[in-house]
Amino acid sequence: MVRLLDCDASGISMYDEGKRIISFPFVYNLPNAIRDIKLKLDADIFSEVIHTGKASRIDNYQTSPGKIEVIADAGLQAIAVLPLRVRGRILALLWATNLKPGRSFSDYDMALLESIGNQAAVAIDNFSLFEEQRYISEVLQRGFLPEHIPALAHTDIGIFYASATEAAVVGGDFYDFIPMTEGKVGLVIGDSSGKGVEATADAAMVKYTMRSALFLNPSPASALSQGNSTVARQLIGGHFVTLIYGYYDEEEGRLLMGIAGHPRPIHYSASERKAKLINGQDPAFGLIRNYSFAETELFLSPGDILILYTDGLIELRRDKEFLGTERLSDIIAVNSGLAAQEIANKAIDSARDFSMGRFTDDIVLMVIKRTG
């Protein structure tokens, strides 16, 4: 602004509508003491612009009856002040000043100042919305994602989670661990079809619906069928959620699993030294209200690894080529001797290298390794 207007100094003053106070946190080429000013609405030029909602200018601030002494002491001469208005509210004031006498602001300067102000107002509003969404996401995350990975007998678990939405700490992908009767735990991984905070809300609703359903009957077929009936009435606008729910016996290594439209898990067999996909053909949550889901049984032997993931991982791209389940299976096989978290880290590092560092969707990767 100083360069465009050929003036000496400038600033942005923030306006607190609730407290009716103007602050001066952002100044350029002026003493730092101005940043400490907290000004209640009065008869000065800044308050005038707030009251009228219109730009104003003074040719000689030193002789202005409403001058603020701290600002006047900085040597301000001509000053021009513009309201930064978004959606009917004044968020801040944009102002420019000259420190040498004899140089006032013309009508052209005021028009240029208004052009700059319009852009600044949108930028400030966007930043405020960004911070608001980030705050909402952080609050959701605290009650949404598990605080820690459970310690299970004969079982090692590794997790990677990342939201691809800049404005949100969490997105539509989620995972959960639900302690059941002694030696049993529910494992959940899912993916909402929406984006950002909206997808997070859908995912949270599904997560807690599933928690209620599986306590009535922990069988994946029953819990998924019951949960789907509830979720289908709540999801709107064509939204749906893909989901895997597993009921795991940590002592026996027995896993009952239901797959609701989710990418098929990968089972690495230590004895066969190869990985294969676990079949699951049922639809996603929310697509068919009254649907009876199936379940499959799997026994994890020592050294076996189960990989649960969301499509954001296998759909990472290099040019027109996807990472895919075959590459992911190969990565798991090569690193099968490592601990579960190390396997997860290696898989994500390899995926990041493959996609040249671009993660374009939310990603959850859960590695479950049978250790004994």
N, C-alpha and C positions, 0 to 999 in steps of 0.2 A: 504493500500500500504506500509506503514511504517513497519507493522508487516511482510508482505510477503517478502519484500526486506531486512529486518533487517537493515534499515537505521534510520536516526535520525529525519528527517523532510521531508515535502512534500508540494505540492501546485497544484492548477489548475489556470492557467492564461487564461483569456478570450481574444479573438482577435476580434477587430472591423475592418472588412475588408474595410468598406467605409472610415473610418478615419485613417486606418493603424496604430492603436494604440493597444498596449498590456497592459492589466490591471491585477492586482494581488489580486482579492477579496478573494480568498480562500487559506489559508495557515494553516499548522498544525505544532505546536511546533516551531514557528518562531515569531519574534517581530511584533506587530500590525502595525508598521510603514510601513511594506512591502505592506500592503493592500492599501496604499495611492498612490502607484506608478502608473503612467500613462506613458508608454514607447513608444515613436515613433520608428518605425523600423530603426535599426541602424546596428552595427557590433557585437552586443552581441550574446550569444548563443541562446537566445530566438528568436531574429530576424533571426538568421541563420536557425533555424528550420522552421520558417515561409517561408523564401525564398526558401529553398531546399525541404521542405515537408518531410524531413527525420529526424529520431532520431539522437541525438548527445550527447556526454558526454565529460566532462573535469575532469581530475584527481585532479587538484588543481585550484579552482576558484579564489583564492587570487592572483595568478600570471597571470591570464588570461588578455590579452590586452583589451578585451571588457567588463571587469567586470563593474557591476553597483554598485556604492559605498554603497547605502543603503542596498543592498543584501549582499555585501562583509562584511559590518560592522556586520552583523548577525553571522559571523563566518563560512560561507559556505566553504567547502573544495571540495570534489568530488561532481559533479552534473550530472544528466542525464535528458534529456528533450525529450519528445515525442509529435508529433502533434496528435491531436484528429480530425480525418477527417471523415466526413459523406457526402455522395453523392457528392464527388469531392471537398468539401470545408473544410478548416481548421476552426473549430469552437473555438478551445481552445488548450492549451498546458498542458500536464501532466508532472510534474517533481518531482524528488526525490533528496535528498541531504544528505550528511554526514557532521556533525559538528566537527568530529575528524579527524586529518590527518592520512594517511596511509591506508584508506579503500576506494578503488575505486570500480566502478561498472563493473562487468564481463559481458561477452556475454550472460551468462545465466540470469543475472539480467535484461539485456536489452530485452531479449525475454519475460521474465515474465512481465516487464513493458509494453511491447506491448500488451500482453494478457489483462492486466488490462485496458489499454487505449482503446482497441476495445470495451470493455463493457461500459466504461465511455462515449465514444463518442455516442453510441447508446442511453444511458440514457439521455445525455444532449440534443440530437436531439429530443427525444420523449417529453422531458419537454418543449422544444421550440414549438413543434407542439401543445402540450396541451394548452399552454398559448395563442398561435395564435387562436386556435379554441374557447377558452373561450372568447377572445376579440371579435371575430366575433359574437359569440352568444350574448354577452352583447349589442353590437351595434344593432343586430337584435331585441333583446328584447325591447329596448327603443322605436322602432317604430312599434312593433308587438303586444304587450299586452296592454290593456287599462291602463291608468295611475291611474284611480280610478273607483269605483263602482258608477253608477249614483244614485242620490236621486230621487225616484219615489213616486208619491202619493199613499198612501194606500198599499205600497209594500216594503218589506224588502228583501234584497239580500245578500247572503253569498257566498264566493268563496274560494276554495282551488285549488292551482296550484303547481305542482312539476314535474320537468324533472328528469327522471331516468338516463340520460346520464351524466356521470361525467364530460366529456369535454365540456358540453354545459349547459348554464343556462336555455335555452329553448330547447324544443324538437318538436315533431310533433303534440302534442295536443295544442289546442288553444281555446280561447273564445273571444267574442267581444260584445260591446254594441253600437248600432248605433242610435243616436237621429234622430227622423223623424219629422213629423209635431207635433204641440203642443199636448202633452198628449200621444204620441205614441213613441215606442222605438223598435228597432230590437234587438233580442237576438240571438247570434250565439255561438255554441259549435261544435268543430270538431276534427278530428283525422287523421293525415296523415299516410299512410301505411309504410313510410320509417323510418329511424332512424337518430338521431342527427341533425347536421346542414343541411343536405340534406332534411330531413323531414321538418325542420323549413322553408326552402325556399319554398317547396311545399305548406305548410300551409299558409305562407304569401301571396302567389299568389292567393290562394283560398279566403282568407279573403278579399282582396281588389277587387277581381272579384265580390264577393257577394255584397260588398258595392256599386259598380257601378250598379249591376243588380237591387238591391232593390230600388234604387232611381228612376229607370225607372218605376218600378211597385212594390210596397211593398208587394203584395200578395205572400205568400210563394210558391205557385204552380208556379207562373210566374217567380219569382226571381230565384228559384232553377232550373227551366227548362232553363232559359236564361243563368244563370251562368254555368250550366253543359256543355252547348254547347261550351262555351269559354274554360273552364278548360280542357275538354276532348282533345282539340287540343294542350294543353300545357304540360300536364303530360306525361312523357315518361317512358319506361322500365317497363310497367305494374303497375305503381304507381296509387293509387286512394286515395280519401279522403272521410271519412264518415262525415256527417254533419247534424245538426239540426238548422233550422232557424225558429224563432218565431216572430210574429208581435203582439206586446202587447199594449193594450189600458189600461193605468194605472188608468183611471177614472172608467171604466166599469168592469175591471178585465177580459176582453175578450182577448183570445189568439188564433190567427191563427198560425198553426204550420205545417211545412213540415219536414219529416224525410228521409234523403238520406243515407240508409244503416247503420245508427248509432244505437247503443243500445237504446232500447225504454225507454222513460222517465217514471218516476214514479210520479203518482198523488195521494197525500194523501188528502182524503176528511175529513174535520173536522166534518161535520154533520154525516157521516157514520162511522167515526173513523177507517177507513181502507185505505190501499193503493192498487193501481192497476196499471198495465202497460198500456201505451197508444200505440195503434197499429200503425205500420208504416212498409210497405213492399217494399218501393221503393229502387232501387239500389244505391250504393255509387257514388259519383262524379267521372267522368273519365272512367267509365266502359262502358257506352252506350252513344254515342255522341248525338243522337237525341232522347231524352226521355222526356215525359211529366210527371212531378211530381205532386203528389196529395197533398192536405192539409187537416188538421182536425181542428175543432173548439172546444175550451175548455173555460169554464167560471170558474174563480177562485173565490170562495166565501170566506168571512172572515174566517181566520184560515186554509184555504187550502194551501197545499205546493206542488210545482212542483220541481222535482229533475232531473237535467240534468247532465250527467256524461260521461266519456270516459271508454272504456273497460279495461283500466289499473286498475280501481277500482274493478269492479265485478270479474275480473279474477285473483285477488290476491289469493294465494293458501296457504293452510296448508296441507302438505303432498300431497295427490291426490284430495283434496276437494277444490272447488272454494268458494269464498265469495258469489257470486251470487246475483241476484236481490231480492230473497226472504229475505235473511238476511239483505240486505240494506234497504228494505221496513220496516222490523221490527225495525231496528235502528231508522229510521225516525219517525215511529209511536210512539215509546217510548219517543222520545225527541221532539215531535211536539209542546209542549208548550213553547219551548225556542225560542229565536231570531234566525234569519236565519244563521248568522255567527256561533252562538253557535251550531246549528244543524250540520252545515258543520264540525266544529271542532270535535264534538262527533262522527260523522260518520267516520272521518279519524282516530281518536284515536281507535275506535273499529276495523276498518280495519287493522290498524297497529298491534293491539294486535292479531287479527286473523292470520295474516301472519307472526307473530313473528318478526316484525320489518323490513321485507324485502319488499321493493317496487321495483319491477322488470320492471316496465313500466312507461311511462309518465301518469300522472293523472290530470284530471280536474274534479272538482265537483262544480256545481252551484246550490244553493238552493234559490228558489223564494217563498216567503211566503206572502200571501195576508193578510193585517192587518186591512182592513176596507172596 
